[in-house]
Amino acid sequence: MAGRRLHGVAGAPGVALGPAFVFAPVAGGGADAEEAAGPAGTAGGGEGAAPSPEQEVARWLDARRRVEEAYARLVERARQLSAGGAAGSAAEEGVAILEAQQMMVDDSGLEQAVREAVAAGSRAEAATRAAIERYAALFAGLEDAYLRQRADDVREVGEALLRALAGEPPIPLADLPRGSILCARELGAGALLALDREALAGLALGSGGPTSHVAILARSMGVPAVLGLGAFLDQVPPGVQVAVDGEAGDLWVEPAGEELEQLRRAERRERAERRELAALTGQPAVTPDGLRVELVANIGGPGDVEPALQAGAEGVGLFRTEFLVTGRETLPGEEEQVEVYRRVLRGMGGRPVIFRTFDIGGDKPVPALDLPREANPFLGYRAIRIGLEHPDLLRTQVRAILRAAAEEAPAPDGVSPARIMLPMVATVEEVRGARRLLDEVRAGLVEEGRFPRELRVPLGIMVEIPAAALIARQLAREVDFFSIGSNDLVQYTLAADRTNERVVGLYQPFHPAVLRLIGLVGEAAEEAGILCGICGEMGGDPRATALLLGLGVRELSMAAASLGRVKREVRRTPLARARELAGEALACSTAAEVEERVEAFRRALESREPGAGGAPTGRP
């Protein structure tokens, strides 16, 4: 008897089987009991007298004690995860959010508001809802974007109190049974971080896509995940056995017979694969015919450096510096930035670090700049466009990067490990404008005695707009390296918002149009003798590795958790065959045709490996 297969979006690779833990947020836990009993101190609809206000307050205090204990356990777990460096900057942010929620639970003002409402005749549930909503409204009305987002954190605290009043676990995910597959309509990245990694076997969500924050975090944590399943929870009874295949994007409900056996074999292969990848950590990324490929990491802050090094990163291919400015009412000064950049460069120990200048605007608001609302922000005022119109902002950042770079020993050819990369470049004029500013800043620092005259800091661009790919030959004369931002390049080429679930099917990294643009960039870089890298999600997708090498990409930057799989792919892919595959892909008409050729190519590579014997993937 076969189970049901639900198809979603591949979120994080891996296969996992386990009981389904179905999670649906409580909206007003305890409401039934409240309505049945009536107001505190009155005779309600239930049997016997309603509790007195004193009894209600005592019940609320007991509920708060249980919530406090639950948050204390979560904070401790998140701190351990952060200290271990397992999830980098995401872990640090998660600790901060949980600590803030812990303080909300203990807030004397919250207790006082509940006591007053209960004294006036409200039940503890109603008093809690009213008090929490007043707090949330205060946050929601603030001008600071970061603080506005905290309104949701306040409401999460309220839900925990309501669950505790209803006699339920305050934070049910904190008590996730070991080996569970968590099934939910949606889940925030912070909530995922708070989960016990040892208990969580896999993740299935109705929302999200491959570039969502929860997907990125799941990959960092090594949790197999299927996203974008829509309204699927009514097809998953709690406790039934389910399986997630995070590479195929499938959720199996009650698999049985041969398909269950195949999934179990796939799960065993996953465990064996993890051991195999761990053994590759210290090995170079070299193709069988001798091409050396640079495998580097994407990071979001100094906290991501150690996990990247542990995973074998040879440098940083993308340092997202905008965390320094998004959501802030005041801009970071030069000294604050120097300190952050210095920590990253020192942490990487002389390995190359590419600093992307602030990629702000779009979905990254900066209250300090008072950016106007736009009808189509992703095609509007963002990234280098803002930097060139706010030269003080760009100048301060470039000064900070150069000052930090001056403290690091250069390579024998005089090149600093620091590189500067401009985001969202569409024209040659933008590059020339940024180059003039860089030269002016550099000259000023040399005059101040803060920067060695002979030290070179390479300047590159992200190629993420189709126009930039089409004029790659012209741009290659102006810069020292390219890095393809595949996430935006795909969405701009196909005019499909990668966060819009209704058009996510059109977001096709293997579309021939996207591959042709990447090929143009690779050719232009090779002709100019400059490096062509990639730092979008394609860089960490082992299915894309051979194609990218065949198209001229020589540096792959990704989440640290993806480095092992991509390195294995590089080490078994001859460049000559990768070029043949790329040529075939460019002649295809659809993304599906490309993916079929890629899968056939990978099966052929696996069959040639010693001991592989042409083994299938093990998936049903």
C-alpha positions as CSV (number, residue, x, y, z in Angstrom):
1,M,0.0,0.0,0.0
2,A,1.5,3.3,-1.1
3,G,1.5,6.5,0.9
4,R,0.7,10.0,-0.3
5,R,3.4,12.2,-1.8
6,L,3.0,15.9,-1.5
7,H,5.3,18.0,-3.7
8,G,6.7,21.3,-2.6
9,V,10.0,23.2,-2.9
10,A,13.4,21.9,-2.0
11,G,14.4,23.8,1.1
12,A,17.4,22.0,2.6
13,P,19.0,18.8,1.3
14,G,18.7,15.5,3.1
15,V,16.2,12.7,3.7
16,A,14.6,12.1,7.1
17,L,11.8,9.9,8.4
18,G,9.9,10.3,11.7
19,P,6.5,11.0,13.3
20,A,4.7,14.1,12.2
21,F,4.6,16.9,14.8
22,V,1.8,19.1,13.5
23,F,2.1,22.6,14.8
24,A,-0.6,25.2,14.6
25,P,-0.2,28.5,16.6
26,V,-2.8,29.0,19.2
27,A,-4.9,32.1,18.7
28,G,-6.5,32.6,22.1
29,G,-5.8,29.5,24.0
30,G,-8.3,28.9,26.8
31,A,-11.1,30.8,25.1
32,D,-13.6,28.0,25.5
33,A,-13.1,27.8,29.2
34,E,-13.3,31.5,29.6
35,E,-16.6,31.8,27.7
36,A,-18.1,28.9,29.6
37,A,-17.3,30.2,33.0
38,G,-18.1,33.9,32.5
39,P,-16.3,36.8,34.1
40,A,-14.2,36.4,37.2
41,G,-16.2,36.6,40.4
42,T,-19.6,35.9,38.7
43,A,-21.7,32.9,38.1
44,G,-21.0,31.9,34.5
45,G,-22.4,29.4,32.1
46,G,-20.4,26.5,33.7
47,E,-21.2,24.5,36.8
48,G,-20.4,26.0,40.2
49,A,-19.2,29.5,41.0
50,A,-16.7,31.3,38.9
51,P,-13.2,31.8,40.4
52,S,-12.6,34.9,42.4
53,P,-10.2,37.6,41.2
54,E,-7.6,36.3,43.7
55,Q,-7.9,32.8,42.2
56,E,-7.6,34.2,38.7
57,V,-4.5,36.2,39.6
58,A,-3.0,33.1,41.2
59,R,-3.8,31.1,38.1
60,W,-2.1,33.7,35.9
61,L,1.0,33.8,38.1
62,D,1.3,30.1,37.9
63,A,1.0,30.3,34.1
64,R,3.7,33.0,34.0
65,R,6.0,30.8,36.0
66,R,5.7,28.0,33.5
67,V,6.3,30.4,30.6
68,E,9.4,31.8,32.4
69,E,10.8,28.3,32.8
70,A,10.1,27.5,29.1
71,Y,11.9,30.7,28.0
72,A,14.8,30.0,30.3
73,R,15.4,26.6,28.6
74,L,15.1,28.1,25.2
75,V,17.5,30.9,25.9
76,E,20.1,28.5,27.3
77,R,19.7,26.2,24.2
78,A,20.1,29.2,21.8
79,R,23.2,30.4,23.7
80,Q,24.8,27.0,23.4
81,L,24.1,27.0,19.7
82,S,25.5,30.5,19.3
83,A,28.6,29.7,21.3
84,G,29.2,26.6,19.2
85,G,29.0,28.7,16.1
86,A,26.6,26.2,14.4
87,A,24.4,28.8,12.9
88,G,26.5,31.9,12.9
89,S,24.9,35.4,13.0
90,A,21.4,33.9,12.9
91,A,22.1,32.3,16.2
92,E,23.3,35.5,17.7
93,E,20.1,37.3,16.6
94,G,18.0,34.5,17.9
95,V,19.5,34.7,21.3
96,A,18.8,38.5,21.4
97,I,15.2,38.0,20.5
98,L,14.6,35.2,23.0
99,E,16.3,37.2,25.8
100,A,14.0,40.2,25.0
101,Q,11.0,37.9,25.2
102,Q,12.2,36.6,28.5
103,M,12.2,40.1,29.8
104,M,8.7,40.8,28.5
105,V,7.4,37.8,30.5
106,D,8.9,39.2,33.7
107,D,7.8,42.8,33.0
108,S,6.1,44.3,36.1
109,G,3.9,46.5,34.0
110,L,2.4,43.5,32.3
111,E,1.6,41.9,35.6
112,Q,0.1,45.1,36.9
113,A,-2.1,45.5,33.8
114,V,-3.4,41.9,34.2
115,R,-4.1,42.4,37.9
116,E,-6.1,45.6,37.2
117,A,-8.2,43.9,34.5
118,V,-8.9,40.9,36.6
119,A,-9.9,43.2,39.5
120,A,-12.3,44.9,37.1
121,G,-14.0,41.5,36.3
122,S,-12.0,40.1,33.4
123,R,-10.8,36.5,33.3
124,A,-7.1,35.9,33.1
125,E,-7.2,35.1,29.4
126,A,-9.0,38.3,28.5
127,A,-6.8,40.4,30.7
128,T,-3.7,38.8,29.1
129,R,-4.9,39.4,25.6
130,A,-5.7,43.1,26.3
131,A,-2.4,43.8,28.0
132,I,-0.3,42.0,25.3
133,E,-2.2,43.8,22.5
134,R,-1.5,47.2,24.1
135,Y,2.2,46.4,24.3
136,A,2.2,45.1,20.7
137,A,0.5,48.2,19.5
138,L,3.1,50.4,21.2
139,F,5.9,48.6,19.2
140,A,3.9,48.6,16.0
141,G,3.5,52.4,16.2
142,L,7.3,53.1,16.5
143,E,9.2,54.7,13.6
144,D,12.2,52.3,14.0
145,A,11.6,49.4,11.6
146,Y,13.5,47.0,13.7
147,L,11.5,47.8,16.8
148,R,8.2,47.7,14.8
149,Q,9.0,44.1,14.0
150,R,9.2,43.3,17.7
151,A,5.4,43.6,17.9
152,D,5.3,40.0,16.7
153,D,7.7,38.9,19.4
154,V,5.3,40.4,22.0
155,R,2.4,38.5,20.6
156,E,4.4,35.3,20.7
157,V,4.8,35.9,24.5
158,G,1.1,36.4,24.7
159,E,0.4,33.1,23.0
160,A,2.7,31.3,25.4
161,L,0.8,32.8,28.4
162,L,-2.5,31.8,26.9
163,R,-1.4,28.2,26.3
164,A,-0.1,28.0,29.8
165,L,-3.5,29.2,31.1
166,A,-5.2,26.5,29.0
167,G,-3.0,23.9,30.6
168,E,-1.0,23.3,27.5
169,P,2.8,23.5,27.1
170,P,3.6,27.2,26.9
171,I,6.0,26.8,23.9
172,P,5.0,23.5,22.4
173,L,8.0,23.4,20.0
174,A,10.3,23.5,23.1
175,D,9.1,20.0,23.9
176,L,9.4,18.6,20.4
177,P,9.6,14.8,20.7
178,R,13.0,13.3,19.6
179,G,13.1,12.4,15.9
180,S,10.1,14.5,14.9
181,I,9.3,15.9,11.5
182,L,7.9,19.3,12.3
183,C,4.9,20.2,10.0
184,A,3.6,23.7,10.1
185,R,1.9,26.3,7.9
186,E,4.8,28.7,8.5
187,L,7.7,29.1,10.9
188,G,10.0,32.0,11.6
189,A,13.7,31.7,11.5
190,G,13.9,32.5,15.2
191,A,11.5,29.8,16.1
192,L,13.5,27.3,14.1
193,L,16.6,28.4,15.9
194,A,15.0,27.8,19.3
195,L,14.2,24.1,18.4
196,D,16.3,21.3,19.9
197,R,18.4,20.2,16.9
198,E,18.8,16.7,18.4
199,A,15.0,16.3,18.5
200,L,14.2,17.8,15.0
201,A,14.7,15.3,12.2
202,G,13.1,17.3,9.4
203,L,10.9,20.2,8.5
204,A,7.9,20.6,6.3
205,L,6.3,24.0,5.8
206,G,3.4,25.3,3.8
207,S,5.2,28.6,3.1
208,G,8.7,29.7,2.1
209,G,11.0,29.1,-0.8
210,P,14.6,28.1,-1.4
211,T,15.9,31.6,-0.7
212,S,13.7,32.3,2.4
213,H,15.5,32.9,5.7
214,V,14.1,29.7,7.2
215,A,15.5,27.7,4.2
216,I,18.9,29.4,4.6
217,L,18.9,28.6,8.3
218,A,17.8,25.0,7.8
219,R,20.7,24.4,5.4
220,S,23.0,26.0,7.9
221,M,21.7,23.7,10.6
222,G,21.8,20.6,8.4
223,V,18.0,20.0,8.8
224,P,16.3,18.4,5.7
225,A,13.4,20.7,4.7
226,V,10.6,20.9,2.2
227,L,8.9,24.2,1.9
228,G,6.0,25.8,-0.1
229,L,3.6,22.9,0.5
230,G,0.6,25.2,0.7
231,A,-2.4,24.2,2.9
232,F,-1.2,20.7,3.5
233,L,-1.7,20.2,7.3
234,D,-5.2,18.7,6.9
235,Q,-3.5,15.8,5.0
236,V,-1.1,15.1,7.8
237,P,-2.6,13.5,11.0
238,P,-0.5,14.2,14.0
239,G,1.8,11.3,14.9
240,V,1.7,9.5,11.6
241,Q,5.0,8.5,9.9
242,V,6.2,11.0,7.3
243,A,9.4,11.5,5.3
244,V,10.9,14.6,3.9
245,D,13.2,14.5,0.9
246,G,14.8,18.0,1.0
247,E,16.5,17.6,-2.4
248,A,13.5,16.5,-4.4
249,G,11.1,18.8,-2.5
250,D,8.8,15.9,-1.5
251,L,6.9,15.1,1.7
252,W,5.7,11.5,2.0
253,V,2.7,10.8,4.3
254,E,2.5,7.3,5.7
255,P,4.9,5.7,3.2
256,A,4.7,2.0,3.1
257,G,6.0,-1.1,1.3
258,E,8.9,-0.6,-1.2
259,E,8.7,3.2,-1.1
260,L,9.3,3.1,2.7
261,E,12.3,0.8,2.2
262,Q,13.7,3.1,-0.5
263,L,13.3,6.1,1.8
264,R,15.1,4.2,4.6
265,R,17.9,3.3,2.3
266,A,18.1,7.0,1.3
267,E,18.3,8.0,4.9
268,R,21.1,5.6,5.6
269,R,23.0,7.0,2.5
270,E,22.6,10.4,4.0
271,R,24.3,9.4,7.2
272,A,27.1,7.7,5.2
273,E,27.4,10.9,3.1
274,R,27.9,13.1,6.1
275,R,30.8,10.9,7.1
276,E,32.2,11.1,3.6
277,L,31.9,14.9,3.4
278,A,33.5,15.4,6.8
279,A,36.6,13.5,5.5
280,L,36.9,16.0,2.6
281,T,37.1,19.1,4.8
282,G,40.9,19.4,4.5
283,Q,41.1,18.4,0.9
284,P,41.6,20.9,-2.0
285,A,38.8,21.5,-4.5
286,V,40.5,20.3,-7.7
287,T,38.8,18.7,-10.7
288,P,40.2,15.3,-11.9
289,D,41.9,17.2,-14.8
290,G,43.6,19.7,-12.5
291,L,41.4,22.8,-12.3
292,R,41.7,24.5,-8.9
293,V,38.4,26.0,-7.8
294,E,38.0,28.4,-4.9
295,L,35.3,27.4,-2.5
296,V,34.4,30.2,-0.2
297,A,31.6,31.2,2.2
298,N,28.8,33.7,2.4
299,I,28.6,35.4,5.8
300,G,26.4,38.0,7.5
301,G,28.7,39.0,10.3
302,P,31.7,38.2,12.4
303,G,29.8,35.4,14.1
304,D,29.8,33.4,10.8
305,V,33.5,33.3,10.4
306,E,34.2,30.3,12.7
307,P,31.5,28.1,11.2
308,A,32.8,28.9,7.7
309,L,36.4,27.9,8.7
310,Q,35.2,24.7,10.4
311,A,33.4,23.8,7.2
312,G,36.6,24.3,5.2
313,A,36.0,27.7,3.6
314,E,39.0,29.1,1.8
315,G,37.8,32.7,2.2
316,V,34.6,34.8,2.2
317,G,33.0,35.3,-1.2
318,L,30.2,37.5,0.1
319,F,30.2,39.5,3.3
320,R,26.8,41.1,3.6
321,T,27.7,44.3,5.4
322,E,24.2,45.8,5.4
323,F,23.4,44.3,8.8
324,L,25.3,47.4,10.1
325,V,22.6,49.8,8.7
326,T,19.3,48.1,8.2
327,G,16.6,49.0,10.7
328,R,18.8,51.7,12.4
329,E,17.8,55.3,13.1
330,T,21.4,56.4,13.0
331,L,24.1,55.3,10.6
332,P,27.2,53.5,11.9
333,G,30.3,55.6,12.1
334,E,33.7,54.8,10.6
335,E,35.2,53.5,13.9
336,E,32.3,51.1,14.5
337,Q,32.7,49.7,11.0
338,V,36.5,49.4,11.2
339,E,36.1,47.2,14.3
340,V,33.6,44.9,12.5
341,Y,35.7,44.6,9.4
342,R,38.9,44.1,11.4
343,R,37.3,41.2,13.3
344,V,36.3,39.4,10.1
345,L,39.6,39.9,8.4
346,R,41.6,38.8,11.4
347,G,39.2,35.8,11.9
348,M,39.8,34.7,8.4
349,G,43.6,34.7,9.0
350,G,44.8,36.2,5.7
351,R,42.2,34.4,3.5
352,P,40.4,36.6,1.0
353,V,37.3,38.5,2.1
354,I,34.9,40.2,-0.3
355,F,33.1,43.1,1.3
356,R,29.8,43.9,-0.5
357,T,29.1,47.6,0.0
358,F,25.7,48.3,1.6
359,D,23.0,46.5,-0.4
360,I,20.1,48.5,1.0
361,G,16.7,49.6,-0.2
362,G,14.3,47.0,-1.7
363,D,13.4,44.7,1.3
364,K,16.2,46.2,3.5
365,P,14.9,49.5,5.0
366,V,17.2,52.1,6.5
367,P,15.2,54.5,8.6
368,A,18.3,56.7,9.0
369,L,18.1,57.6,5.3
370,D,14.4,58.2,5.3
371,L,14.0,56.4,2.0
372,P,10.7,57.1,0.3
373,R,8.3,54.3,-0.4
374,E,8.3,53.0,-4.0
375,A,5.8,51.2,-6.1
376,N,8.4,48.7,-7.2
377,P,11.4,48.9,-4.8
378,F,13.3,46.0,-6.3
379,L,13.6,47.9,-9.5
380,G,14.0,51.2,-7.8
381,Y,16.4,53.1,-5.5
382,R,18.7,50.6,-3.9
383,A,22.3,49.3,-3.5
384,I,25.0,51.2,-5.5
385,R,22.4,53.7,-6.7
386,I,21.9,54.8,-3.1
387,G,25.7,54.7,-2.4
388,L,26.5,57.0,-5.3
389,E,23.7,59.5,-4.4
390,H,24.8,59.4,-0.7
391,P,28.6,59.6,-1.2
392,D,29.2,60.2,2.5
393,L,27.7,56.9,3.3
394,L,29.8,55.0,0.7
395,R,32.9,57.0,1.5
396,T,32.7,56.2,5.2
397,Q,32.3,52.5,4.5
398,V,35.1,52.4,2.0
399,R,37.4,54.3,4.4
400,A,36.6,51.7,7.1
401,I,37.3,48.8,4.8
402,L,40.6,50.3,3.6
403,R,41.7,51.0,7.2
404,A,40.9,47.5,8.3
405,A,42.7,46.1,5.1
406,A,45.8,48.2,5.9
407,E,46.2,46.2,9.2
408,E,46.5,42.9,7.4
409,A,49.6,41.5,5.7
410,P,49.2,41.5,1.9
411,A,50.0,38.6,-0.4
412,P,53.5,38.5,-2.0
413,D,52.1,40.4,-5.0
414,G,51.0,43.3,-2.8
415,V,47.3,42.5,-2.9
416,S,45.3,42.8,0.3
417,P,43.0,40.0,1.4
418,A,40.2,42.5,1.5
419,R,38.2,43.1,-1.7
420,I,35.4,45.6,-2.3
421,M,32.3,44.6,-4.3
422,L,29.6,46.8,-5.7
423,P,26.0,45.5,-5.7
424,M,23.3,46.1,-8.3
425,V,25.5,47.5,-11.0
426,A,23.7,48.2,-14.3
427,T,26.1,50.6,-16.1
428,V,29.7,51.3,-16.7
429,E,29.2,54.8,-15.4
430,E,28.3,53.5,-12.0
431,V,31.5,51.5,-11.8
432,R,33.6,54.6,-12.8
433,G,31.8,56.7,-10.2
434,A,32.6,54.3,-7.5
435,R,36.2,53.8,-8.7
436,R,36.7,57.6,-8.5
437,L,35.4,57.7,-4.9
438,L,37.6,54.7,-4.0
439,D,40.7,56.4,-5.5
440,E,39.9,59.6,-3.6
441,V,39.5,57.8,-0.3
442,R,42.6,55.8,-0.8
443,A,44.7,58.9,-1.6
444,G,43.4,60.6,1.5
445,L,44.3,57.7,3.7
446,V,47.8,57.5,2.2
447,E,48.2,61.2,2.9
448,E,47.1,60.6,6.5
449,G,49.6,57.8,6.9
450,R,46.8,55.2,7.4
451,F,47.2,53.2,4.2
452,P,50.4,51.9,2.5
453,R,50.8,53.5,-0.9
454,E,51.7,50.2,-2.6
455,L,48.9,48.1,-1.1
456,R,46.2,47.0,-3.6
457,V,42.5,46.4,-2.7
458,P,40.7,44.8,-5.7
459,L,37.4,46.3,-6.8
460,G,34.7,44.1,-8.3
461,I,31.0,44.0,-9.0
462,M,28.0,41.7,-8.5
463,V,26.5,40.7,-11.8
464,E,22.9,40.4,-11.0
465,I,21.1,42.5,-13.6
466,P,20.8,41.0,-17.1
467,A,22.1,44.3,-18.6
468,A,25.4,43.9,-16.7
469,A,25.7,40.4,-18.0
470,L,25.1,41.6,-21.6
471,I,27.9,44.2,-21.3
472,A,30.2,42.0,-19.3
473,R,33.1,42.6,-21.8
474,Q,32.9,46.3,-21.2
475,L,32.6,46.0,-17.5
476,A,35.5,43.5,-17.3
477,R,37.8,46.4,-18.4
478,E,36.8,48.4,-15.4
479,V,37.0,45.9,-12.5
480,D,39.2,43.3,-10.9
481,F,36.6,40.5,-10.5
482,F,33.0,39.5,-11.1
483,S,30.7,37.7,-8.7
484,I,27.4,36.6,-10.1
485,G,24.4,37.2,-7.8
486,S,22.3,34.4,-9.1
487,N,19.3,35.0,-6.9
488,D,18.6,38.4,-8.4
489,L,19.9,37.5,-11.8
490,V,17.3,34.7,-12.0
491,Q,14.4,36.8,-10.8
492,Y,15.2,39.7,-13.0
493,T,15.8,37.5,-16.1
494,L,12.5,35.7,-15.6
495,A,10.6,38.6,-14.1
496,A,9.6,36.3,-11.2
497,D,9.7,37.5,-7.6
498,R,11.5,34.7,-5.7
499,T,9.4,35.4,-2.6
500,N,6.1,35.3,-4.3
501,E,4.6,31.8,-3.9
502,R,2.3,32.3,-6.8
503,V,5.1,32.7,-9.3
504,V,7.8,30.6,-7.6
505,G,7.4,28.0,-10.3
506,L,8.9,30.6,-12.8
507,Y,11.9,31.1,-10.6
508,Q,14.2,28.7,-12.6
509,P,17.9,28.9,-12.1
510,F,18.4,26.2,-14.8
511,H,16.5,28.2,-17.4
512,P,18.6,28.4,-20.6
513,A,18.3,32.2,-20.6
514,V,19.9,32.4,-17.2
515,L,22.7,30.0,-18.2
516,R,23.4,32.0,-21.3
517,L,23.9,35.1,-19.3
518,I,26.2,33.3,-16.9
519,G,28.1,32.0,-19.9
520,L,28.6,35.6,-21.2
521,V,30.0,36.7,-17.8
522,G,32.3,33.7,-17.7
523,E,33.6,34.3,-21.2
524,A,34.2,38.0,-20.6
525,A,36.1,37.3,-17.3
526,E,38.3,34.7,-19.0
527,E,39.2,37.1,-21.9
528,A,40.0,39.9,-19.5
529,G,42.0,37.6,-17.1
530,I,39.9,38.3,-14.1
531,L,38.1,36.0,-11.6
532,C,34.5,35.1,-12.2
533,G,32.7,33.9,-9.1
534,I,29.2,33.3,-8.0
535,C,27.6,34.1,-4.6
536,G,23.9,33.3,-5.0
537,E,22.1,30.1,-4.1
538,M,23.3,28.4,-7.3
539,G,26.8,28.5,-5.9
540,G,25.8,26.1,-3.2
541,D,23.7,23.8,-5.3
542,P,25.8,20.7,-6.2
543,R,23.4,20.1,-9.2
544,A,24.7,23.3,-10.7
545,T,28.4,22.8,-10.0
546,A,29.4,21.2,-13.3
547,L,27.3,23.7,-15.3
548,L,29.0,26.6,-13.6
549,L,32.5,25.3,-14.1
550,G,31.6,24.6,-17.8
551,L,30.4,28.2,-18.1
552,G,33.6,29.7,-16.8
553,V,32.8,30.2,-13.0
554,R,36.0,29.6,-11.0
555,E,34.9,30.7,-7.4
556,L,31.8,29.3,-5.7
557,S,30.6,31.1,-2.6
558,M,27.8,29.6,-0.5
559,A,26.5,28.8,3.0
560,A,29.1,27.0,5.0
561,A,26.8,23.9,5.3
562,S,27.0,23.4,1.4
563,L,30.8,23.4,1.1
564,G,31.2,19.7,1.5
565,R,28.7,18.6,-1.1
566,V,30.0,21.1,-3.7
567,K,33.6,20.2,-3.0
568,R,32.8,16.5,-3.7
569,E,31.1,17.6,-6.9
570,V,34.2,19.6,-8.0
571,R,36.6,16.8,-7.2
572,R,34.7,14.3,-9.4
573,T,33.9,16.6,-12.4
574,P,36.4,16.8,-15.2
575,L,36.5,20.3,-16.6
576,A,36.4,19.0,-20.2
577,R,33.1,17.1,-19.5
578,A,31.7,20.1,-17.6
579,R,32.2,22.2,-20.7
580,E,30.5,19.6,-22.8
581,L,27.5,19.6,-20.4
582,A,27.4,23.4,-20.5
583,G,27.3,23.4,-24.3
584,E,24.4,20.9,-24.3
585,A,22.5,23.0,-21.7
586,L,22.9,26.2,-23.7
587,A,21.2,24.4,-26.6
588,C,18.2,23.3,-24.6
589,S,14.8,25.0,-24.8
590,T,13.5,24.6,-21.2
591,A,14.8,24.4,-17.7
592,A,13.3,20.9,-17.4
593,E,15.5,19.7,-20.3
594,V,18.6,21.2,-18.7
595,E,17.8,19.5,-15.4
596,E,17.3,16.1,-17.1
597,R,20.8,16.4,-18.7
598,V,22.3,17.5,-15.5
599,E,20.8,14.5,-13.6
600,A,22.0,12.1,-16.3
601,F,25.5,13.7,-16.1
602,R,25.6,13.3,-12.4
603,R,24.5,9.7,-12.5
604,A,27.2,9.0,-15.0
605,L,29.8,10.5,-12.7
606,E,28.6,8.5,-9.8
607,S,28.8,5.3,-11.8
608,R,32.4,6.0,-12.5
609,E,33.4,6.4,-8.9
610,P,35.1,3.4,-7.2
611,G,32.6,1.3,-5.4
612,A,29.6,3.3,-6.7
613,G,28.4,0.7,-9.1
614,G,25.9,3.0,-10.7
615,A,23.9,3.2,-7.5
616,P,20.6,4.9,-7.7
617,T,19.8,7.8,-5.4
618,G,17.7,5.5,-3.3
619,R,14.7,7.8,-3.5
620,P,11.2,6.4,-4.5
